[in-house]
Amino acid sequence: MPSCKEASLPSLTRVARFQDIEREWLKLLPSCRTNTPFQTPQWQRLWWEGFGSGRELHLQCFQGEDGLCGLAPLVRRGDELTLAGDTDVSDYQDFLVAQGHESAFYPAVAQTLSREDWRTLRVNSLPQESPTLEHLPGLLTGLGCAVEVVKEDVVPGLALPATWDEYVADLDKKDRHELRRKLRRLEEAGSFRFYLAGPESDLSGDMSDFFVLLKASSVDKDEFLTTQREEFFRATAAETRRLGTFRLFFMELSGERVAAAICFDYATRRFLYNSGYKPEFGYYSVGLLLKALCIQQAIQERLTYFDFMRGAEPYKYHLGGRDRTLYRLVATRP
């Protein structure tokens, strides 16, 4: 487990590429309070390769006596600093620090920021349990910055019980009744199939089918799926499948793919990343039921938490989601 001495500030080193620090980064992550697929070096490298044009990378590594104890993957555009990633494709962002060493790491971050040339520091999508929210605002105020912390969004999720029956029993009475009714109707519709596209499947073809369903499900998703984002999703699908965290689920009715969802199984949790369905099959609630079956499968896999991720869509609460909060920190120099 990475550690660093609390007696002095960790020293700063900078690296030019995510690959140069990947091994140490991966060792650090399990000890960080914010540890999601979006904090991995592979994800951030692919984001940088897909969306880094016009930006400068400032990948800052903080070394204690016993090795890497924190990371600040900063990106500059003009006079604004942000963390690598954005709210369109990365649901969580944060500085990375080994738990128990925050009181040394954040002053070192503040000291480093005091020497950087920037007007605005914008840190998006900080989970409510992030130590950044506790430590960094006061330090930035001490640098003379105007600091604002605002609610950015919600990320509903639920702790997974040991069995599907326990999960259903824990739902609100109305939601429990509706879930059972919709499952019966789907079963009575004829031949339906829910399955995970395995590692031997044609990933390119599966992703093409996923994009068709994503775009069909709403005008907003159709507009969201630009060529640039599609290329990014294909790259992250290939990389996360190689890492063993990628999950692509499909639902078929009479042999036709009518709904799909991409999830990531990471650190005992399942993250629902994106989904789509054919609206003409809405009578059978294929979009909602696909996600319910993803929860059922996660319970069978003995995962501990199902993260619906960013957004307050009603289906998340019908399936038992409870809100956690994302915050945005903005610091402005005078």
Steps between C-alpha positions, in 0.01 A plus 500: 500500500649837403581732786681824564633667809279766655794699645581680176334585174545240229730598216362580156603331179339541159467243228416549136281196440244296692689184408811626684326475838242227427641228725535726805161660425325163506664416833380830646135476392372238749607725789314805363154596621399584141575185303283448193566394139543868413803539727702226333800602290359307202172694501670836542754421229222416254313816597816702438557334163137558397434847640835655591541710188554865591593413858828459690555204731645571846525153652634564848615218727566543870765271644542424868792314652325170429391576144207653319237634741293731279420612148370819345421427132447864405416632156530860383297677235576871479507636855282221646619188678282190530554132569526255212153395392175686448139476610390357163687170527650483852246480781756542780813714526739569785855543617642166610651461846569202723258501792655630820743731319265779398650750746834477321374462144259794471742764634749370242231537230425855619869587503534367145192691384639822649791475255285422195372764259119475503195715550235236574524153651190292426466154656186326381310193618643461848313228695360607833754289691799655319774629732555781249179663624629496856859611447543707185249791530662643814848468354394679181334774704833538679659565160263794453259319266125541493371145548155364422376145560165422340284195447556375147279191470383184673628144460233257620606153604419214734680258725438151366353236732592133495201386291262625232202429727647729766553770237140482379367494856694821580335697219215739564170308495380663178838454327513137611154434357587676173827312457333165547214594267737616225716189531190280463390693193843465342505127570153467343611687188672192366866429449718749684865470591727701728871431469854628537700532180805290585869560429477279190230718341554747216561818699484729196167357389361499854596866546336589167177338622535684831535836323185433294305436820657797680408742223149357462412543867484882504572812297749614764701179474490516121648850513748400771658222295739700285764327291763604753310348791424183308872453433571558869236245607642242261850559637389477865296187426805328351729610784262416786421162344874433497511599868203275582263773622283549189145361498262536202153362564230446239132414507346321203135452412435232238867511405515880459723715718265753657702639795862522610708634788871553555617445857837486669566253782770665705610472864199279594253748348304514177486836323217548248674713239249539216204324346249507217189326374251497216201718596260286296550234768422741780176314581718221635715742705813353346723790606407485869491120513842469338640708786308296758654185356844666511437548874391137536813380323717727719345342810577155359859614445512605869576863421438743783362815337312601185582854386244651261738794462429857398142621461161485672306294244184356664581137418799513737271566796242244385784246517602603852763765440583745777672829430859586563623844396764624260658840565695749291780707650595824323785722620572836340806715549452875543 
